[in-house]
Amino acid sequence: MESIIKVNQGDTKWDIRHKVWNYIEVKNLASFPRPVHNRIPNFKGALEACEKVLLLEIFTKAAVVKVDPDKALEGVRLASLQARKTLLVPTPRLKTGLFNRIITPKGATRKELHVCSTSQGVKEMSVPVGLDDKVQVDLVVVGSVAVSNKGYRIGKGEGFADMEYAMMACMGAVCESTVVVTIVHDCQVVDIPEELTESHDLTVDFILTPTRIIKTECTHPKPQGIIWSKVSRLRVSELKSLLREHVAVPLRISWKGTKHRVFLLYSDDTGA
């Protein structure tokens, strides 16, 4: 199927983001919240796209599903809770840890499960999962601004989905066989040049739209650890907060070398 939104030679990630955001707004394809600029778009038909996750064998087999908190992914969170799977969501901006686990009321009705799947439910009905807890995630579901048939993904530009996956890889929560799915409108499937995809970028294995299930067959490796030279100073401060939360603050954090690698100095092996 030919892409609706055209990507020109020399377009940057930000060029592609703005083309998608503008198209969705001009064509009135967006649902609340609006405008979609600087967001993962919540689009008309998102629920239909989310329901296609039920057709994936990996979803049927998955025991633990991690789903981003975007409004467009609400249907996947609901489907996961209805299937009695362990549902993990990232903590807001990674300020107090990596995961929260949704806790549903005993004998919850569909209406109560729907509440748990909303952004308000994520805030009120979840508990933190510690970095030292042994978690194995079977399926990761992320939002996207744009994605290609080949699995190359562009988020909203803050890099949290990429960093969350890298942190999960570091703690052994995901591995090479972990499947990554994204939910988008058909217009968000565009021809993203491979050269725009960097080593820290998360790629996807399946794309679900209101009309299609696309298996990408992507061979580009997913992040296997945090690339510190790609982490902004703002995010480093957030990671410092995360270290303080888990009583693992180093004596010193220093940046060295042409690749701007970061070194954490601890006074003892336990802290390290």
N, C-alpha and C positions, 0 to 999 in steps of 0.2 A: 504494500500500500504506500503510495507516494506521500511524502510529508506535506502537511498543509502549510506550515510555516517554513519559509526558505532561509537557510543559513548560507551566507556568502563567504567566499574565501577571505580570510583575514578577520572574520568576526571573532570577538573575544567571548568568554563566558558571560560577561555582563551584557554584551550586545544580545546574546541569545536569550538571557533572562528577560530583558526588557521587551524583546519581540514577543515572547510568550505572554508576559504580563499584559502588554498592550492589546494583544489579540484577544485574550480572554475577556478583558474589560470591554473592548469595542464590540465584540460579538455577543456580549451579555451572557457569557457562559459561566459566570461566577455565582456562587452562593455566599452567604454570610461566612466569614467576615470580609468586608470589602472596604477599600480597593484591595486587589490581590498583590499589588506591588510590594516587594520586600517580604513576601510570605510564600509558604507552600500553598498554592491555590486550592481552595475548596471549591470544587466545580459541580455543576449540575450533572447528575449521573454518577456521583461518587459512590453512593450506596450500591448501585448496580455493579460498579467495578469492584468494590470491596467483596461483594458476595461471590465473585468468581474465585476467591481464595478457597472456597469450599470444594472446588473442582481439582485442586492441586493435591497430588498424592502426599507431598511433603507436609502439607497442613494436616491431613488426616492422621499421619504418623507422628506429628510433632507433639511433644509433651510440654515444652516450654517455648513460648513465642514472645519475642520482644518487638513491640510496636511503638513507633514514634507518636508523640501526643498531638499531631496535626489534626485539625477538624476533618480533613478529607479521609483520614484513616479510621474514623470512628466506627465504621461498619466492620472493619477487621477486628478491632478491639472487642466489639460486641460478639462477633462470631466466635472469637477465641474463648470468651467467658461462657457463652452458651454451650460450647463443646467441652467445658470443664477443663480447659488447659490452664497452666500457670501463665499468667499474663504479666510481663515486665514492661515498664515504661521508663524512659530516661528521666532522671531528676532534672528540674528546670535549670538549664545552663550549667549543669554539672556542679552546682554549688555545694551540695551536701552529700555527694556520693555519685555512683554511676547508675544504679537501678532503684526503682520502687516497684513493689509487687502489689497488684490490686487484690484487695481482700473483699470478697463478696459476702453479703449477709447469708446466713444459713437458710437453705431452702428458698433462695432468691427467685422472685418472679422475673419474667422477661422485662417488665418495666423497670424493676430494680437493677437488673443487669445493664439495661440501657443507660441508666443514670451513672453506673460505675464506668461505663465506656466513654463518657463525656469528659471534657477538660475539668469540669468541676468535680466529677467523680474521681478522676485521677488525683486531684488535690486532696480530697477528703477521705477517700476509701483506699489509700495505699500506705504501705510501710516501707521504710528503707531496707535495701539489701546491702549488707556490708561487703567491702572489697575482698575480705578474707573468706566470705562464704563461697562454697563450691557450687558454681552455677554452670550448667551446660545448656546453651541456647540452641534450639533445633532450627528455628526459623526467625529471620530478621525482616521486618517490614518497615520501609522508610518512605517518606514523601520525597517528591522531586519537583523542580520547576520545569526541567526538560530531561529527556532521556532518549537514547537512540536504540534502534533495533539490535545494535551490537552490544548493548549493555552499558554504554558510557552514560554517566549520570551527572547532572548539574543541579545542585541544591540552591538555597537562597543566598548563599555566599558567606555564611558564618562558619561553616565547617564542622558543626557539631555532630552530624551523622557520621562523618569521616572519623572524627576523633573518638566518638563513642565506640565505633567498631574497632579502631586501633587499640583502645583500652581493653575491650573485651578480648581481643587477641592476646594482649599482654597477660591477662589473668586466666587465659585458657578457657574462656567461656564460649568461644567460637573456634572453628578450625577450617581447613580448606574445603571440607564438605558441607559447611553451613550454607544454607540457601538464603539469598537476599532477594526480596520481592519489592517492587514499587507500584504504587497506585496512581494513575494519571488519567487525564482526559486524552482522547485520541489526538487532539491538536498539539499536545505536549510531546508527542513522539516525533523527534526531529533528527536530522542528520548531523550529529555532533562529530567533528573531526577528531580522530584518534589522538592527534598531537595536543589537544586541549586537556586530555586526561593525564594527570600526573600520578606519581607513585603514592601519594597520600589520599587519592580520590577513591571513594567506594564505588564499585561497579555492581550491577544487578544481574540476577539470573532469570528472573521473570518480570514481565511488565503486564499489569492488569488494567484494562481500560473498560469503559462501558460496553464496548463491542468486541473486544479481542483479548486473547491470552497469548502473549508473545514469549517464547522461550529464546533467550538471547544467544546461548552458546558462547558466552563471553569467556575469553581465555586470559584477559588482563588480570594479573594477580591483585587480590584485595589487600588492604593495609595489614601488615603483620606487627606493627608497633608504631608508636608515636614518633613522627619525624619532627624533632624539636625546631628545626629551622623554619618549619611551616606554621609553627604555633605563635600567634600574636602575643605581644606583651600582656594584653588584657587577659587572654586565656591562661597565661602563665600565672597571673595573680589568682585566677579562679582555681588553678591546680594547687597553688599554695594553700588556698582555703580548704581544699579537699584533703591535703596532707595534714593540716591542723585538725580537721575533723576526726581523722583516724590516728591522731597522736603520733605522727611520723614526720614531723618537721625536721628537715636537715639543718645542720649548722650553717651551711652556706650553699647557695646556688650560683654557679658561675658559668658564663658563656665563653667557649674557647674555640679557636680554630676557624678556618675559612668557611667551614660548613655550619658554624654557629651551634655546635653541639652543646648541650647543657650537662653540667656535672653536679651531682648532688653529693655533698660531703656529710657523712654521719659520724658520730663519735663511737658507735658500737655496731656490731653485726645485727643485733636485734632490731634496731631502728632502721638499718638499711634493708 
